[in-house]
Amino acid sequence: KVGQGILIEPIKVEQNFPNPFNPKTSIVVDLVEPSEVEIIIYSLEGREISTIHRGTLEKGIHKFTFDGTELPSGIYLYKVSTPSFTQTRKMILAK
């Protein structure tokens, strides 16, 4: 039926690459439309480690690099948020 198509997410968050990483990894987000975007790295305990980006991004694919040189090996989370969307993914720093 017309009007019952697939819902399109406003943003696609890809798994960081490489994962596991040492010491740098890339986080890629693909926006369907311009939006305010926040990308924050957290420890498993919920402590904020780093803000990768906070601000407006245009429509399209955006690549961010995270450098874990100063961090111990372990599992970290990265959260990508817009006003209408939030997704959290896991990444592993292996030194």
Secondary structure as a PSIPRED ss2 file (coil, helix, strand):
# PSIPRED VFORMAT (PSIPRED V4.0)

   1 K C   1.000  0.000  0.000
   2 V C   1.000  0.000  0.000
   3 G C   1.000  0.000  0.000
   4 Q C   1.000  0.000  0.000
   5 G C   1.000  0.000  0.000
   6 I C   1.000  0.000  0.000
   7 L C   1.000  0.000  0.000
   8 I C   1.000  0.000  0.000
   9 E C   1.000  0.000  0.000
  10 P C   1.000  0.000  0.000
  11 I E   0.000  0.000  1.000
  12 K E   0.000  0.000  1.000
  13 V E   0.000  0.000  1.000
  14 E C   1.000  0.000  0.000
  15 Q C   1.000  0.000  0.000
  16 N C   1.000  0.000  0.000
  17 F E   0.000  0.000  1.000
  18 P C   1.000  0.000  0.000
  19 N C   1.000  0.000  0.000
  20 P C   1.000  0.000  0.000
  21 F E   0.000  0.000  1.000
  22 N C   1.000  0.000  0.000
  23 P C   1.000  0.000  0.000
  24 K E   0.000  0.000  1.000
  25 T E   0.000  0.000  1.000
  26 S E   0.000  0.000  1.000
  27 I E   0.000  0.000  1.000
  28 V E   0.000  0.000  1.000
  29 V E   0.000  0.000  1.000
  30 D E   0.000  0.000  1.000
  31 L E   0.000  0.000  1.000
  32 V C   1.000  0.000  0.000
  33 E C   1.000  0.000  0.000
  34 P C   1.000  0.000  0.000
  35 S E   0.000  0.000  1.000
  36 E E   0.000  0.000  1.000
  37 V E   0.000  0.000  1.000
  38 E E   0.000  0.000  1.000
  39 I E   0.000  0.000  1.000
  40 I E   0.000  0.000  1.000
  41 I E   0.000  0.000  1.000
  42 Y E   0.000  0.000  1.000
  43 S E   0.000  0.000  1.000
  44 L C   1.000  0.000  0.000
  45 E C   1.000  0.000  0.000
  46 G C   1.000  0.000  0.000
  47 R C   1.000  0.000  0.000
  48 E E   0.000  0.000  1.000
  49 I E   0.000  0.000  1.000
  50 S E   0.000  0.000  1.000
  51 T E   0.000  0.000  1.000
  52 I E   0.000  0.000  1.000
  53 H E   0.000  0.000  1.000
  54 R E   0.000  0.000  1.000
  55 G E   0.000  0.000  1.000
  56 T E   0.000  0.000  1.000
  57 L E   0.000  0.000  1.000
  58 E C   1.000  0.000  0.000
  59 K C   1.000  0.000  0.000
  60 G E   0.000  0.000  1.000
  61 I E   0.000  0.000  1.000
  62 H E   0.000  0.000  1.000
  63 K E   0.000  0.000  1.000
  64 F E   0.000  0.000  1.000
  65 T E   0.000  0.000  1.000
  66 F E   0.000  0.000  1.000
  67 D E   0.000  0.000  1.000
  68 G C   1.000  0.000  0.000
  69 T C   1.000  0.000  0.000
  70 E C   1.000  0.000  0.000
  71 L C   1.000  0.000  0.000
  72 P C   1.000  0.000  0.000
  73 S C   1.000  0.000  0.000
  74 G E   0.000  0.000  1.000
  75 I E   0.000  0.000  1.000
  76 Y E   0.000  0.000  1.000
  77 L E   0.000  0.000  1.000
  78 Y E   0.000  0.000  1.000
  79 K E   0.000  0.000  1.000
  80 V E   0.000  0.000  1.000
  81 S E   0.000  0.000  1.000
  82 T E   0.000  0.000  1.000
  83 P C   1.000  0.000  0.000
  84 S C   1.000  0.000  0.000
  85 F E   0.000  0.000  1.000
  86 T E   0.000  0.000  1.000
  87 Q E   0.000  0.000  1.000
  88 T E   0.000  0.000  1.000
  89 R E   0.000  0.000  1.000
  90 K E   0.000  0.000  1.000
  91 M E   0.000  0.000  1.000
  92 I E   0.000  0.000  1.000
  93 L E   0.000  0.000  1.000
  94 A C   1.000  0.000  0.000
  95 K C   1.000  0.000  0.000
